[in-house]
Amino acid sequence: MNRMERFSAWRARNVLPLDVLGTLAIAFFTVGLAASTGNTPGILFAHDPTSQMVWSLVSLVPVMFRRWRPQAAALCYAGLVALHLMFGPAMLYSDFLSLVMVYSVIVYGDPRNTKAFIVLASAFGLFATMAITWSVDVGPMFGQVWDGYRHMYYGACSTLYQEGFSGECASTLMVEGFQMGLLVAACLGATIVLAYWQRARQATIRMLRERNEAIAARQDEERRIAALAERARIARDMHDVVAHTLSIIIVQSDGGRYAGTGNPAVARSTMETIRRESERALHDMKRLLGVFGGSPHADYDDIAALVDQARETSPDTAIVRRVEGTAAPQRLGAQASMAVYRVVQEALTNVRKYAGPRPTVRIDERWDDDGLSLTIADNGRGASSGLDGHTPGYGLIGMRERVQTVGGTVSAGPGIGGGFVVSVTVPYTVAQDAVPAAAGDATARSAGIATAPIQTAASPSAGAPGTGPATSPDGQDRTAAPTPAGAATMHVVGDADATDATFSHVSAGSHVSAGSADSAGLTGTTDSADRPSSPPTFHMPRLPRFAMPSFPLPERIVPPSLQEIAGKLRSKPIDQAESAGGERFNWIERLSQWSERHYLMMDVIGAVLLILMASSDLFIHADFVGSPLTDHGLYVFITVMVIGPLAFHRRFPEGTAAFLAVFCAFEMVFLPSAPWCNILVLYALHAAAAYGRPRAWMWLTAASLVDSILFGVKVCANMMGLNTIYDLVFEPPPLRLMLYVAAGLMTGGVVFLLCCTAIVYGRWTRARGANVLILQAREEALRAEEAKQRVLAANMERDRISASIQAEVTATLTTVIDQAVNGLAMLDDCAARGETPAPETIAAAFEAIGSRGRDALAHMRQLLRVLRETGFSDEHRPAAQETMRLTPAASLDDQLRAATAKA
């Protein structure tokens, strides 16, 4: 916070002392004016200067409290005005402050009482009109008035008290009263309009200030939530990637231990599968703990490979996949597509772990105009799967978090006739017209992106009509299945390197990764196997998502269209506040808000009116330097070039100031005159300092100095009888050159001082926070900084915990890979010697891998529990807050030890 911002904050906190000081300054001048005035008439008495000073001072007392207690001050002021109209002077120099009091009570008072105060002000305006007219035209009832006022009296009313009314006196009072009433009504009406106009602006300013303060106040909380979201993201991805792979390793090792002992070919195939899956998990783990997160083979296009993997891993599981409608995965978006993949992955993992022997799984997809509806159902053990006593995990929690982040819904639970059912709906996030199908393949080929046909059949059938090979992003060949009737095969564009990572910008935290989301709001009970005993409910607002696009090089530079240019020239959208009192804004306030929203149009209209006024005969001969221009066309040209850019002084503040600085320099050097409209350059300087960049005042000051020096030189040349600085270069110096130079320097110094004043006032406008555009720009900057802080907090939390996780997982997977490689080497060695490996050797190799996988999976479940319970569950688990507190940050090893000791 700079000095001006600190001073502005101090000024906002000390409204009453500043108003008191301002009122005392006004009292000093009004008392001086009253002292220099003679007797003044009232309705009852004539008043000398002393009486006027006393009445003025008394009437100024409520003005001190006009913003601190606006309604009480207005009522007090009204009472004092009534007294001085009846018993005091009819007119006081401080009476102009009555308009200030009306303005203050409308702007700062309770909006519900505004109409009552307007009626009161109108009544007092009528009363003041009659009192002033009577006292001036008739005179006081008692006493004599100063003789200097005699010329103001009309003869017809001067003897009213002695002779009574006459027709001429009544006519005079009516005419004078009508004229005075028009003047009072015009002043009062203008004040009311201005007050309503300002009140609407103040409502918007208060709203924007409150939002800015709220954003600044929640920064610490947002950073904390971002760190918690990153823990949830890591836990979710670790479960989906590493724990999934470990379960496959365990299943494969157990199967290879029995089936591979008598069949070296089966043993070799199983070992190769374990090695391949371990290497893939190791690669994915490094990505999810890195910058982008996610996996290059976690997309809707890869569900077919996932199903093939499940069939290969569990040959006794029958998996049927059916697609209804026309698949449109390109309309899901990257994050939603990955969420669908993870849902299928988690469902198949749970089937493999808990469904029991020989289950049948049906994967039903239904594509319609709204999105994708996905159901994974099995006929396994269902709710009875939790009877073995194992503890539940976080698979379904992560599934719900992913789907809820993309605006979808999830329901999971035991089926009515047995088994387990997972139902998911995912809406489209990309408009249909934004993904032209005809240009999809051409765009992909030109950008070097791989394309893959979507498999829409239930089971693969090689060589069937309408099928063909497909290539997945991980390089594995796929065989397309026959297309069922009514379904369509389409191509989607997918980045083989997965560099088009999705950024999840959520109010609960942000990280440069896919799928960061707040899991707060998850309710419901769960039993074993990550399956709820009753369908849980999940309450989370739909959160905005931002994708980091890829940028292929354009084939040619396309000039901007007229629509794009018009879009840049439009006013920036400005949020408007509602009425503070709950009432609907009147037409004046609505017009004020309309002018705020369309400020560019208002600036253009103002600039056009100024150009028309400056081009009239009234101003055409007003020049600062040189003789008036005789060439009317040149004068209009200068006027348009100076005033015209002011139409954009709020939309493009620094550009406007830069153009005027260059043109003014050109004008000083080459043009023979400097019309009066050049003074409006000060307005452009103020706007650039207020609405431009924070350090714009530096180059504005330098440009002002250059132009001020040129202005001083032009004055010097004009005193020498020359019209331009250009002419000065070719003229010999006169004898009085030093005198001319001194005059020019003095004039240029005054101009530079005015420019600096405009810049300082612009910075003051920026610092005081009473401008809608400035506050909105400040809100945008705060939100951008808030997003950066969330990303920074998430990255710091990831870096803090990823080292120990990565070391442990890397060691585990590397050990499994080494064991698989050693087993393959043993089988190859036996095959090279023509020997059959002993069944005990094969069984021992698979037993070592299975034991290592089980130990790693148990440790992984404990690790995920620590990450989850010290993450979003803190608010719902008070007992865990003291032992597993996120801040101050403890190492993950310490948190694991604490969790183990507690268990």
CORWO-V956505 format. One record per helix or strand of 2 or more residues. SS is the DSSP state (helix for helix, strand for strand). FROM is the first residue (numbers start at 1). TO is the last residue. If there is no record, write none. Layout:
ss = <SS | SS>
from = <FROM | FROM>
to = <TO | TO>
This chain:
ss = <helix | helix | strand | strand | helix | helix | helix | helix | helix | helix | helix | helix | helix | helix | helix | helix | strand | helix | helix | strand | strand | helix | helix | strand | strand | helix | helix | strand | strand | strand | strand | strand | strand | strand | strand | strand | helix | helix | helix | strand | helix | helix | strand | helix | helix | helix | helix | helix | helix | helix | helix | helix>
from = <3 | 15 | 40 | 46 | 49 | 62 | 70 | 93 | 111 | 147 | 155 | 160 | 167 | 219 | 264 | 300 | 318 | 329 | 334 | 360 | 371 | 382 | 395 | 409 | 420 | 432 | 440 | 451 | 469 | 477 | 491 | 502 | 509 | 522 | 537 | 546 | 562 | 587 | 599 | 623 | 632 | 653 | 674 | 676 | 696 | 725 | 737 | 772 | 839 | 872 | 878 | 892>
to = <13 | 35 | 42 | 47 | 60 | 65 | 87 | 108 | 137 | 152 | 158 | 163 | 217 | 259 | 288 | 313 | 324 | 331 | 354 | 367 | 378 | 388 | 405 | 414 | 427 | 434 | 447 | 453 | 471 | 479 | 493 | 506 | 511 | 523 | 538 | 547 | 569 | 597 | 614 | 625 | 648 | 670 | 675 | 691 | 719 | 729 | 768 | 833 | 869 | 876 | 883 | 902>
